[in-house]
Amino acid sequence: MGMRVERGTALLATLYANAHSSNDGYKLTDFAPYHDEPAMTLEQAMEQWE
């Protein structure tokens, strides 16, 4: 149950931060340190390496 509360709170914090920032650069994992960041896709990796 604790992880669900953390995820819900992190989601609300992400929505609030993105609504009040100019760059929309916040992700759920920025506010939920115990959740793993999703794996990068091949297309995302190729974009970053260019």
Distance bins in CASP14 RR format, pairs under 12 A and 6 or more apart:
PFRMAT RR
TARGET T0000
AUTHOR 0000-0000-0000
RMODE 2
METHOD distances of the structure
MODEL  1
1 7 0 0 0 0 0 1 0 0 0 0 0
1 8 0 0 0 0 0 1 0 0 0 0 0
2 8 0 0 0 0 1 0 0 0 0 0 0
2 9 0 0 0 0 1 0 0 0 0 0 0
2 10 0 0 0 0 0 1 0 0 0 0 0
2 32 0 0 0 0 0 1 0 0 0 0 0
2 34 0 0 0 0 1 0 0 0 0 0 0
2 35 0 0 0 0 0 1 0 0 0 0 0
3 9 0 0 0 0 0 1 0 0 0 0 0
3 10 0 0 0 0 0 1 0 0 0 0 0
3 32 0 0 0 0 1 0 0 0 0 0 0
3 33 0 0 0 0 0 1 0 0 0 0 0
3 34 1 0 0 1 0 0 0 0 0 0 0
3 35 1 0 0 1 0 0 0 0 0 0 0
3 36 0 0 0 0 0 1 0 0 0 0 0
4 10 0 0 0 0 0 1 0 0 0 0 0
4 11 0 0 0 0 0 1 0 0 0 0 0
4 32 0 0 0 0 0 1 0 0 0 0 0
4 34 0 0 0 0 0 1 0 0 0 0 0
4 35 0 0 0 0 0 1 0 0 0 0 0
5 11 0 0 0 0 0 1 0 0 0 0 0
5 12 0 0 0 0 0 1 0 0 0 0 0
5 32 0 0 0 0 0 1 0 0 0 0 0
5 34 0 0 0 0 0 1 0 0 0 0 0
6 12 0 0 0 0 0 1 0 0 0 0 0
6 13 0 0 0 0 0 1 0 0 0 0 0
6 28 0 0 0 0 0 1 0 0 0 0 0
6 29 0 0 0 0 0 1 0 0 0 0 0
6 31 0 0 0 0 1 0 0 0 0 0 0
6 32 1 0 1 0 0 0 0 0 0 0 0
6 33 0 0 0 0 1 0 0 0 0 0 0
6 34 1 0 0 1 0 0 0 0 0 0 0
6 35 1 0 0 1 0 0 0 0 0 0 0
7 13 0 0 0 0 0 1 0 0 0 0 0
7 14 0 0 0 0 0 1 0 0 0 0 0
7 28 1 0 0 1 0 0 0 0 0 0 0
7 29 0 0 0 0 0 1 0 0 0 0 0
7 31 0 0 0 0 1 0 0 0 0 0 0
7 32 1 0 1 0 0 0 0 0 0 0 0
7 33 0 0 0 0 0 1 0 0 0 0 0
7 34 0 0 0 0 1 0 0 0 0 0 0
7 35 1 0 0 1 0 0 0 0 0 0 0
7 36 0 0 0 0 0 1 0 0 0 0 0
8 14 0 0 0 0 1 0 0 0 0 0 0
8 15 0 0 0 0 0 1 0 0 0 0 0
8 16 0 0 0 0 0 1 0 0 0 0 0
8 28 0 0 0 0 1 0 0 0 0 0 0
8 31 0 0 0 0 1 0 0 0 0 0 0
8 32 0 0 0 0 1 0 0 0 0 0 0
8 35 0 0 0 0 0 1 0 0 0 0 0
9 15 0 0 0 0 0 1 0 0 0 0 0
9 16 0 0 0 0 0 1 0 0 0 0 0
9 28 0 0 0 0 0 1 0 0 0 0 0
9 31 1 0 0 1 0 0 0 0 0 0 0
9 32 1 0 0 1 0 0 0 0 0 0 0
9 33 0 0 0 0 0 1 0 0 0 0 0
9 34 0 0 0 0 0 1 0 0 0 0 0
9 35 0 0 0 0 0 1 0 0 0 0 0
10 16 0 0 0 0 0 1 0 0 0 0 0
10 17 0 0 0 0 0 1 0 0 0 0 0
10 26 0 0 0 0 1 0 0 0 0 0 0
10 27 0 0 0 0 1 0 0 0 0 0 0
10 28 1 0 1 0 0 0 0 0 0 0 0
10 29 0 0 0 0 1 0 0 0 0 0 0
10 30 0 0 0 0 1 0 0 0 0 0 0
10 31 1 1 0 0 0 0 0 0 0 0 0
10 32 1 1 0 0 0 0 0 0 0 0 0
10 33 0 0 0 0 1 0 0 0 0 0 0
10 34 0 0 0 0 1 0 0 0 0 0 0
10 35 1 0 0 1 0 0 0 0 0 0 0
11 17 0 0 0 0 0 1 0 0 0 0 0
11 18 0 0 0 0 0 1 0 0 0 0 0
11 26 0 0 0 0 0 1 0 0 0 0 0
11 27 0 0 0 0 0 1 0 0 0 0 0
11 28 1 0 0 1 0 0 0 0 0 0 0
11 29 0 0 0 0 0 1 0 0 0 0 0
11 30 0 0 0 0 0 1 0 0 0 0 0
11 31 0 0 0 0 1 0 0 0 0 0 0
11 32 0 0 0 0 1 0 0 0 0 0 0
11 35 0 0 0 0 0 1 0 0 0 0 0
12 18 0 0 0 0 0 1 0 0 0 0 0
12 19 0 0 0 0 0 1 0 0 0 0 0
12 26 0 0 0 0 0 1 0 0 0 0 0
12 28 0 0 0 0 0 1 0 0 0 0 0
12 31 0 0 0 0 1 0 0 0 0 0 0
12 32 0 0 0 0 0 1 0 0 0 0 0
13 19 0 0 0 0 0 1 0 0 0 0 0
13 20 0 0 0 0 0 1 0 0 0 0 0
13 21 0 0 0 0 0 1 0 0 0 0 0
13 26 0 0 0 0 1 0 0 0 0 0 0
13 27 0 0 0 0 0 1 0 0 0 0 0
13 28 0 0 0 0 1 0 0 0 0 0 0
13 29 0 0 0 0 0 1 0 0 0 0 0
13 30 0 0 0 0 1 0 0 0 0 0 0
13 31 1 0 1 0 0 0 0 0 0 0 0
13 32 0 0 0 0 1 0 0 0 0 0 0
13 33 0 0 0 0 0 1 0 0 0 0 0
14 20 0 0 0 0 0 1 0 0 0 0 0
14 21 0 0 0 0 0 1 0 0 0 0 0
14 24 0 0 0 0 1 0 0 0 0 0 0
14 25 0 0 0 0 1 0 0 0 0 0 0
14 26 1 0 1 0 0 0 0 0 0 0 0
14 27 1 0 0 1 0 0 0 0 0 0 0
14 28 1 0 1 0 0 0 0 0 0 0 0
14 29 0 0 0 0 1 0 0 0 0 0 0
14 30 1 0 0 1 0 0 0 0 0 0 0
14 31 1 0 1 0 0 0 0 0 0 0 0
14 32 0 0 0 0 1 0 0 0 0 0 0
14 35 0 0 0 0 0 1 0 0 0 0 0
15 21 0 0 0 0 0 1 0 0 0 0 0
15 24 0 0 0 0 0 1 0 0 0 0 0
15 26 0 0 0 0 1 0 0 0 0 0 0
15 27 0 0 0 0 0 1 0 0 0 0 0
15 28 0 0 0 0 1 0 0 0 0 0 0
15 31 0 0 0 0 0 1 0 0 0 0 0
16 26 0 0 0 0 1 0 0 0 0 0 0
16 31 0 0 0 0 1 0 0 0 0 0 0
17 23 0 0 0 0 0 1 0 0 0 0 0
17 24 0 0 0 0 1 0 0 0 0 0 0
17 25 0 0 0 0 1 0 0 0 0 0 0
17 26 1 0 1 0 0 0 0 0 0 0 0
17 27 0 0 0 0 1 0 0 0 0 0 0
17 28 0 0 0 0 0 1 0 0 0 0 0
17 30 1 0 0 1 0 0 0 0 0 0 0
17 31 1 0 0 1 0 0 0 0 0 0 0
18 24 1 0 1 0 0 0 0 0 0 0 0
18 25 1 0 0 1 0 0 0 0 0 0 0
18 26 1 0 1 0 0 0 0 0 0 0 0
18 27 0 0 0 0 1 0 0 0 0 0 0
18 28 0 0 0 0 0 1 0 0 0 0 0
18 30 0 0 0 0 0 1 0 0 0 0 0
18 31 0 0 0 0 0 1 0 0 0 0 0
19 25 0 0 0 0 0 1 0 0 0 0 0
19 26 0 0 0 0 1 0 0 0 0 0 0
20 26 0 0 0 0 0 1 0 0 0 0 0
21 30 0 0 0 0 0 1 0 0 0 0 0
25 31 0 0 0 0 0 1 0 0 0 0 0
26 32 0 0 0 0 0 1 0 0 0 0 0
27 33 0 0 0 0 0 1 0 0 0 0 0
27 35 0 0 0 0 1 0 0 0 0 0 0
27 36 0 0 0 0 0 1 0 0 0 0 0
27 37 1 0 0 1 0 0 0 0 0 0 0
27 38 0 0 0 0 1 0 0 0 0 0 0
28 34 0 0 0 0 0 1 0 0 0 0 0
28 35 1 0 0 1 0 0 0 0 0 0 0
28 36 0 0 0 0 0 1 0 0 0 0 0
28 37 0 0 0 0 1 0 0 0 0 0 0
28 38 0 0 0 0 1 0 0 0 0 0 0
29 35 1 0 1 0 0 0 0 0 0 0 0
29 36 1 0 0 1 0 0 0 0 0 0 0
29 37 1 0 1 0 0 0 0 0 0 0 0
29 38 0 0 0 0 1 0 0 0 0 0 0
30 37 0 0 0 0 1 0 0 0 0 0 0
37 44 0 0 0 0 0 1 0 0 0 0 0
38 44 0 0 0 0 1 0 0 0 0 0 0
39 45 0 0 0 0 1 0 0 0 0 0 0
40 46 0 0 0 0 1 0 0 0 0 0 0
40 47 0 0 0 0 1 0 0 0 0 0 0
40 48 1 0 0 1 0 0 0 0 0 0 0
40 49 0 0 0 0 0 1 0 0 0 0 0
41 47 0 0 0 0 1 0 0 0 0 0 0
41 48 0 0 0 0 0 1 0 0 0 0 0
42 48 0 0 0 0 0 1 0 0 0 0 0
42 49 0 0 0 0 0 1 0 0 0 0 0
43 49 0 0 0 0 0 1 0 0 0 0 0
43 50 0 0 0 0 0 1 0 0 0 0 0
44 50 0 0 0 0 0 1 0 0 0 0 0
END
